[in-house]
Amino acid sequence: MATKVHMEALSPTMEEGRLVKWTKKEGDAVKSGDTLAEVETDKAVMELVARADGQLLKVVVPAGSTVPVGNVVAWIGKPGEKVDGAGTAGAGSQTAGAGSQESGAGAAKPAVPAAAPKPAPAPAAGPRPTPPTPAPVVAQADATRVKASPLARRIAKDAGVDLKLVQGSGPGGRVIKRDVEGGATQAQPVTTPTPSSRLPTPSSRLPTPSSRLPTPGVPYEDVPLSQIRKTIAKRLAASIGPVPHFFLTTEIDMERAAEAREALNKQLGEEGGKISCNDIIIKAVALALVQHRACNAWFQDDHIRYWNEVHIGMAVAIEDGLITPVIRNADQKSLRAIGAESRELAGRARSRRLKPEEYTGATFSVSNLGMFDIDDFTAVINPPEAGIVAIGSIVAKAVPDGDRVVVRRRLRLTMSCDHRVIDGATGAVYLKTLKQMLENPLAMLL
């Protein structure tokens, strides 16, 4: 019996997904657990896997299409078995995937574009095979003959690395992520872009949504919203409107914290990893929340949930928006552990490879724009959390010290509070504790 492949809910808040690419093609043999396609969710790029053994009989939805959760995107069955290309249920068919629970409403939506080619005139079928003939696509087809993980293929494509020149270290000689990253400097690129095709992005600047140069004579360009940008728009509208924000700003002397960081990094050496000021701030934010549970809370419809655990959301800027990986139980972790975990999570966030459990469940958040030379700013609360702190640059300033003026490293920090949970005095007392910890790092040991 043929099995439907549904668009699954690959994240807790996912309502629709964009099929980035199919990793299997029609006619390929598949086993349960095999990756069928890469799907862009509202938070990351994740894998849609097969839930049955057989052959990929029909791809209903082409790559690049956006599909609601629950809609049929493909069929798996026995070779030669006939299926409905539109994805409607037929006699003897069954469903597979978590999204099948929602297929009653999802399948009725006209989001399956496979029917679109039917009214096209017959001559239009002729030119369609023409686009796959240019040289770049031939090179890509060659690369697909190499055994490689989907993530390794994506990294190789972005870096212009020919997978045939990379030695695989995975099972059966499969090329994996570390092989591509390690061989990127040695492998020959498939194509060499011309200087006009892409501008280099400075490491201190965020990538732009489109890497193409403006087209001369074209006044503007419309770019469809990505799944993460759609989610950001919804979340901000649900936060800045209904949530009554108020803001508290303080200036913190970071001289001792900076000196402690320098001493710790010197002691750790090269092999121990580096501790950043952001790691120290995350630790201090978490410890201060232990003392002020009123700020470590979620606003619910008919109650307030005060958390006994401290899970810090760390805002990370990615190419198309913002995502907040979560450092769980941050109050109980060492600075070294927080530093290692934050680097790991930030790296996978930028490659859109976070798992849902890694970016959900924060009880409080930290947003740091200091590395972009921003003195201070206000951040938008991420519901249902009741607060977030915005971190600016650490700047050397002349400040009075008794009868003299000294230069000290200073930081401006602004806390955004949900007034339904946190009163002004409550937030002020929390910031006072946080300031004391950062100005005297030994206070974190108490």
N, C-alpha and C positions, 0 to 999 in steps of 0.2 A: 504494500500500500504506500502510495506517495505521501511524503511528509512536508508540511508547510514550514518554511523558515520565516519567523516573524521578526520584526524590529523589536528587540528586547529593551527593557528599561535597564540600561547599563549603569545608571547612577540613580540615587534616591529621588532626585528632582527632575529627572529627564522626562520630557514630554514628547520630544521628537529627536531624530538623529539624522545626520547627513552622512551618506555613504561616501567615504573618501575614496576608497578603491576596493575592488573585489580581488582577493588573493587567490581565489579559485575561479576557474572559468567553466562554462557549460561543457559537460562531458567528462569533467574530472571526477575521479573516484575520491570519496570523502569518508572519513570515519568520525564517529562521535568524539567531539573535542577538538577537531581540526579547525583552524582559523579559516573562516569563509570570506570575511571582509573586515576592513578597518572602518570604524564608525566614529565620527566626531560628535560627542555628546555636549551637554551644556558646560562641562568642566574639562574634559580631556579627550584624547583619541584612544579608543579602546577596541578590543577585538570582539567580533561577532562570531561565535563558534557554532559548529554543527551539533545538533542534538540527536542525530540518527546516522546510521551507516548507509552507504549506497553511492549513487552517482548524482552530481549536481545537474539535474535535468533542465532546469529553467531559471534564468536570472530575470526576475520580474521588474526590478528597479535598477536602472543604470547608475553607474558611479557619478557622484556629483549631485544626486537627488536628495531632497530632505523628506523624510517619511515619519509620520506619527508613530508612536509606540503602539505595537499591536498589529500594524499592517503587515501583510505578506510581502516579502522581498525576494523569495526564491522557493524552489521546490527541490526536494531530495527524494530519490526513489530508485527503482530497479532500471537498468539500462533498457531503453526502448519504451518505457512506460509513458503513457500519454497524460499530460496535465493541462490544466487551464492556465494559459499564459497571463490572464488578468489577475490570478491569485485568488479566485473565488473558490469556495469549498465545493468539492464534487463527491460523488459516491465513492466510498472506499478510501477516502483520504483522512489523514489525521494531522494533528498539529504538534509542533515542538517549540520549546523556548519559553522563557519566563513571560515574554510579551503575549503569549497566546491567551492568557487570562483576560486580557483587555481587547481581544480581537473582535468581540461582538460589536463594540462601538468603532474601533479603529478600522476594521475592514470595510465599513460602510463609507468611509471618507474617500473622496476622489483624489487620493494622493498617490495613486499608482500610475506612473507615467508610461507604463509599458504599452498601453492602448493607443498612445499618441501616434506611433508610426502607421497605424492602420489606414487613416484617411489620406496619407501622403500619396501623391501620384507615383506611378510606377517608375518614371525616369529618375525620381529622387533617390531610388535605391542604388543606382549606378555609382554616383559620385561618392557615396558614403565611405567605401573602402579606401578612397584616395588619401585622407589625412594620415593613416598609419604608415605611409610609405617613406616619409622623410628620414634622414640619417639618424637624428636623435632618438627616434622611437625604435629603430633597429638596434641601436646600442642598448636601449633599455630592455628589449626583448632578449638580447644576449645575456644580460645580467640575470634574468629570471631563471636561466638554466643552472645557476649556482645555488646550492643549498644554503639558505640564509634565513634568519628570523625576520619577521616584518619590521621590527625596530631597526635592525641592521640595514635592511634595504632602504628605509626612510633616511637614516643618517648618511648612507652612501650616496643616495640621490641628492641630498642637500649639499654634501661636500664635493660632489662631482667625482666620486671614486668608483672605478671599475671593480666590481665584486670579483671578477675573474682573476684579479691580481692580488686578492687578499687571501691569506692562508687561514682557514677556519680552525678554531680550537674547540668547537662545540661537539656534541655527539655525532659520530659519523662524518666528521670534518665540516659540520655546519658552521657557517660564518655567523658570529654573534656580535653584539654591540662593541665589546672591547677589542675585537679584531679589527673592526672598521676604524675605531678611534685610534688604535695603535698603528694602523697601516695607512692612515690618511696622508701622512707626510711622505710615504714611500710610493704609494700606488699612483698610477698615471690617471688623470682625470679623463672621463669619457668625452666631455666637450669642454672647450675653453671659452668662457663667455667673453665677449668683447667689452672694452671699458665702458661703452655706452649702454650696455644691457643692464648693469646693476651697479649701484653706488655702494662703496664700502660703508659699513655702519660702524661708527666709533664705539668702542666698548663702553664709553660713559653715557651713550645715548640709547634709548629704547628703540627697538626695531619698529619701523613703520608698518601699517597694515598692508601696504602694497609696495613692493620693491621696484616696480617699474618706474621709469622716468616719465614725466608728463608728456603726453602726445601734443606736439606743436599744433596750434590752431583749434584744439578742443578745449572748450571753456571749463568742463568739469567731467568727472567720472563717477558713475554710480556703482558702488560695490555692495553686493548683498550682505546682510548681517550674518556673521558666523553664529554658531550655536552658543558660544560663550558670550558673545556680545549681546545676543538676545536675552540671555539670562541676567547679565549685568544690568541691562535696561529695566527688566522686570523687578530685580531685587532693589535697585536704587529707588524706583518709583514706590515700592512697598516700604521703603525705609524713610527717606527724607520727607515724604508726605505724611503718612500716618504716625510716624514715631516723633514725638516732641523732643527734638534735640536741644541740649544746651551745652556750652563749652567752657572748660576751665583751662587756663594756661599758666604755666609756671616756668621759671628759668632755673636750671640746675648747674651747679659747679661740678664739672666732670673731671677735674684735675686728678683727684685720687683714683677714680675709676680707670682713667687712661693710664696712669702710672702702674696700677695693679695689672692691667691688661698687658702692658709692655713687659713687666716682670714675669708674668705667667708664660707668655709666648717665648721669652728667652729661656725659661726653664724647660719648657716642652721641647724646644729645638725644632729641627725640620721634620722629624718623624712623628711628632705628637700632634700635628695639625695646629692651626692658628685659631685663637679665640678673638672674635670681633667685638666691637662695642655693642653691636646689636644683640649678641649672645648674652652679654652682661645685662642689658636692658630687659631682655625676655625673662631672665632669671629673677631680676628684681621685681618686675611686674607680677610674676607668678607668686613670689614670696609675700608681696604686699597684699595680694588677693586672699592669701590664707588668713591674714589678720583682719581683712575687711570683706567678709562673705557677702555683704549687701551689694557689692559691686560685681561679684562673681555669680551672676544670675541671668536667667532667661525670663523674658516676659511671655506668658502664655495667655490664651484668650480669657480664662477665668481664674488664673492663679499666677504666682511668681515662683519659679523654681530656683532655689538657692543651692548651688553646687558645693559638694564637699571635696570634689576633685577639681584640679586646675588644668585645663587644656587650652593652650595659647594658640590662636590662629595667627599665622605669620604671613602678612600680605606679600605676595610675590608678583611683580609685573612680568607678564608674558607678552608675546608679540601682539595678541589681539585682545588684551584686557588685563584682568587681575584675578588671581586665585589665592586662596588662603590655606596652605597646608597646615596641619595641626601638630604641634608638639605636645604630646599627651603627658600628663603628670609632670609638667615642667618644673614645678616647685621641688620635686624629689630628685631631679637629675643634676649632675655636675655641669659646670660650664663647658668642660671638654665634650661631654655627651651631647649637650645642647648644640654646640658648634658643629659637631659631626652630623647630627641629625638634620639641622637646618640646612647645611650645604647639600646633603643628599636629597632632601625634599625639594629644595629650590631648583636643583638640577633637573629632577624628574618633572617638576611643574613646568619648566620652560620647554621640555620636550613633549609635554602633554601626555605623560605616562603615569600620572598619579592614579591610585586606586580610590574608589569612593570613600572608603573608611579613612583615608589619609587626608581628606579635605572637608570632612564633616564632623560635627560634634564639638567645635570650639566653644569655650565658655566665656572667652574674652579675647580681643585681638590687638595686635600691634602692627602699625603701618609706618615704615621708615623710608623717608625720601631724602635723608641727609646726604646720601652718596650722590645725589643730583644737585647739590648746592642749594637746597631749599632751606631757608631759615626756620620757618614754621608754617603750619597749615592745619586745617581741620579735616578730619576723616569722617566718612559716613558710617554709621553703625550698621553692622551686619546682623539683621534679625535672625533668631530671637535673642541674641546677645544684648546686654544692656549697656555695654561700653566698649570703647576702643581708644587707644592712645596713638597720637600722631607724633612722630619723631623727626625733628629737623637736624640741620648740620651741627656738628661740634665746632665752634668757632672760638678762636683766641680773642679775648676782649680785655680791655683795660678796666679794672674794677677797683674800687677803694678798699684798702685794707688798713684800717686805723688811720694813721697820719700819712700814709703813702698810697701810691697807686701801683698795682701789680697786674701782670697779664696772666689770665687764667683761661682754661678751656671751658666754654660754657655751652649749654644745650637748652633749646626751647622745646617744651613738650606740651601738647594740648590734648586734653581728654574730652571726648564726646560722650555725653551721658543721655540715656533714655530717662526722661523725667518721670515716667510712670513707675520706674523702679528705683532710680537713684536721685535723692534730693541733693540740693546744692552743697549743704554742709557735709553730707555723706561722701560725695565726690571729692570735696576739698580735703577732708581728713585722709582719704585714701592717697591723694596726691602728695600730701605732707609725708606720709610714711614712705612712699616711693622715692621722694626726693631725698629723704634721710638715708635710705639704703644706697642710692647712687652716689651721694656725696661722701658717704663713709662706707665703702664696700664691706668692711668688717662687720657692719650691722647685719649683713646677710647671714652671718654665722650664728647669730643669737637664736 
